[in-house]
Amino acid sequence: MTETLTISRVGGQGDGIAETAAGPVFAPLTLPGETVRGEVRDGRLEAVEIVVASPDRIPPVSPHYGDCGGCSLQHWAAGPYLAWKREQVRLALAREGIDTDIEPTVASPPGTRRRLALHARRGADGRVLLGFKARKSWRLVEVTACPVADPRLVAAFPALARVAEAFLEHPKSAPTLHVTATLTGLDVDVTGVERRSGGLSRDAQMQAIEAAAAAGLARLSLAGETLVMERQPRVAFGPATVPLPPGGFLQAVPEAEAAMVERAVAAVQGAKKIADLFCGAGTFTFPLATVAPVLAADASAAGIAALKAGIGSGSGMKSITAEARDLFRRPLAPYDLRGCDAVVLDPPRAGALEQTKQITQSKAAVVVYVSCNPVTFARDARALIDAGLALERVTPVDQFLWSAHVELVGVFRR
């Protein structure tokens, strides 16, 4: 049955929401105030038709908009879109009873994302398709253009499809190419290759290596194991240059990274020693070391090895001590944090409640919490506030343009 509904708001996942007598109905790719029509099935509006458009609706810039599962908010004007992201942070904090200064959302420009996860499949005609998943589906949408991505990545799509072909050797393989633009060229780590049948054959490996050479890749790896490296992929963190480990974590957008680093460094000015927890390969470590000596810790041994390799690459930094340590199983205790009067942490989406509890018992006067999940940030912030730290301000960061994802930097002081 076709229904006509009015969208009242955009929910946390980016879908428009219409309130009805039967409960909320979620309508993808819609905006507040719009009148829409479609079939309601299981609380979702399908085959959505815009009857009356919002004045905030703008033309999408991607040729794959609406089919590709990314960029679910590309139709929203920048002002209200960024304000909505700020509101998501406010709502998450409010659920924990937290009220603080929330700065305007820091925007990321198009064409700046240096990391993409490209899925590869073989089409009905035998051709290799490279792209992203369709919305709410496992179906692959072949992508030929991507307005959020660094142009270097987009230009490499045809060559990357040829690299992907070698990894489709087994019918059960569903390879994903994790592509990163580095200072020395493209770094590609492939996951999703069938291993139970023996993994990639020697012939397929040679095919992949030849395709990587033809594509001019800096490195090609399979689930973190290097197949071929023409040049060491390197990235810059503050004054240092670091060798990126295969499959290693890196912030997706340099401009977003710079905004977060700038706020962290500003907050710890005057510190005598800084702890950088969940440090990865040193995104924050090296900029922080221009202020004071740094104690860095992360569960990734490869990340810590890369960080250590970068220590001698720049000047103007204080001493850095780095340790590979699972901060979920063995969080740094107050004893481990002795002498640290500032702590910076950047945990994964699950947050870091146990580590946060240990920080509250330390002598740290400043805590900078970088988060990719406002909900777990608010939970951990509650623990810090209850222990006597004040949440001074929060800055939302729009690292993943036109998505519902929002990151933030929170600054706490005793």
RAHU-V105572 format. One record per residue. RES is the residue in one letter. SS is DSSP state (2 for helix, 1 for strand, 0 for the rest). Layout:
res->(RES/RES)
ss->(SS/SS)
//
This chain:
res->(M/T/E/T/L/T/I/S/R/V/G/G/Q/G/D/G/I/A/E/T/A/A/G/P/V/F/A/P/L/T/L/P/G/E/T/V/R/G/E/V/R/D/G/R/L/E/A/V/E/I/V/V/A/S/P/D/R/I/P/P/V/S/P/H/Y/G/D/C/G/G/C/S/L/Q/H/W/A/A/G/P/Y/L/A/W/K/R/E/Q/V/R/L/A/L/A/R/E/G/I/D/T/D/I/E/P/T/V/A/S/P/P/G/T/R/R/R/L/A/L/H/A/R/R/G/A/D/G/R/V/L/L/G/F/K/A/R/K/S/W/R/L/V/E/V/T/A/C/P/V/A/D/P/R/L/V/A/A/F/P/A/L/A/R/V/A/E/A/F/L/E/H/P/K/S/A/P/T/L/H/V/T/A/T/L/T/G/L/D/V/D/V/T/G/V/E/R/R/S/G/G/L/S/R/D/A/Q/M/Q/A/I/E/A/A/A/A/A/G/L/A/R/L/S/L/A/G/E/T/L/V/M/E/R/Q/P/R/V/A/F/G/P/A/T/V/P/L/P/P/G/G/F/L/Q/A/V/P/E/A/E/A/A/M/V/E/R/A/V/A/A/V/Q/G/A/K/K/I/A/D/L/F/C/G/A/G/T/F/T/F/P/L/A/T/V/A/P/V/L/A/A/D/A/S/A/A/G/I/A/A/L/K/A/G/I/G/S/G/S/G/M/K/S/I/T/A/E/A/R/D/L/F/R/R/P/L/A/P/Y/D/L/R/G/C/D/A/V/V/L/D/P/P/R/A/G/A/L/E/Q/T/K/Q/I/T/Q/S/K/A/A/V/V/V/Y/V/S/C/N/P/V/T/F/A/R/D/A/R/A/L/I/D/A/G/L/A/L/E/R/V/T/P/V/D/Q/F/L/W/S/A/H/V/E/L/V/G/V/F/R/R)
ss->(0/1/1/1/1/1/0/0/1/1/0/0/0/0/0/1/1/1/1/1/0/0/1/1/1/1/1/0/0/0/0/0/0/0/1/1/1/1/1/1/1/0/0/1/1/1/1/1/1/1/1/1/0/0/0/0/1/0/0/0/0/0/0/0/0/0/0/1/0/0/0/0/0/0/0/1/0/2/2/2/2/2/2/2/2/2/2/2/2/2/2/2/2/2/2/0/0/0/0/0/1/1/1/1/1/1/0/0/0/0/0/0/1/0/1/1/1/1/1/1/1/1/0/0/0/0/0/1/1/1/1/1/1/1/0/0/0/0/0/1/1/1/0/0/0/0/0/0/1/0/2/2/2/2/2/0/2/2/2/2/2/2/2/2/2/2/2/2/0/0/0/0/0/0/0/1/1/1/1/1/1/1/0/0/1/1/1/1/1/1/1/0/0/0/0/0/0/0/0/0/0/2/2/2/2/2/2/2/2/2/2/2/2/2/2/0/0/0/1/1/1/1/0/0/1/1/1/1/1/0/0/0/0/1/1/1/1/0/0/1/1/1/1/0/0/0/0/0/0/0/0/0/1/2/2/2/2/2/2/2/2/2/2/2/2/2/2/0/0/0/0/0/1/1/1/1/1/0/0/0/0/0/0/0/2/2/2/2/0/0/0/0/1/1/1/1/1/1/0/0/2/2/2/2/2/2/2/2/2/2/2/2/2/0/0/0/0/0/0/1/1/1/1/1/0/0/0/0/0/0/0/0/0/0/0/0/0/0/0/0/0/1/1/1/1/0/0/0/0/0/0/0/2/2/2/2/2/2/2/2/0/0/0/0/0/1/1/1/1/1/1/0/0/2/2/2/2/2/2/2/2/2/2/2/2/2/0/0/0/1/1/1/1/1/1/1/1/0/0/0/0/0/0/0/0/0/1/1/1/1/1/1/1/0)
//
